[in-house]
Amino acid sequence: MVFLAFVELVIILLLCIIGITQVVIPLWNNKPIFPAFRGPGKVEHELGEVQEELDALKIEEEVVMKKKTAGELRRRLHQKDEIDKINND
């Protein structure tokens, strides 16, 4: 009987610990309950954020390259106009 009472006490303590760490503390910190079951979702969410940031950086790089190309074309056209102006004078 003493062993059975000890096992009951251990089970009650484990349930209290689980209840505190998985329900009470997350609710206290205004977070979703049962965080132990949400581990992989957080990593996938973080991966999605990193992928979005990477896509944004690629787009920014493409914009910079196109602006650089446009600037070079403008400079060439300006030089060509100046040469044509000199030749016409």
Buried (B, 14 or more C-beta within 10 A) or exposed (E): EEEEEEEEEEEEEEEEEEEEEBEEEBEEEEEEEEBEEBEEEEEEEEEEEEEEEEEEEEEEEEEEEEEEEEEEEEEEEEEEEEEEEEEEE
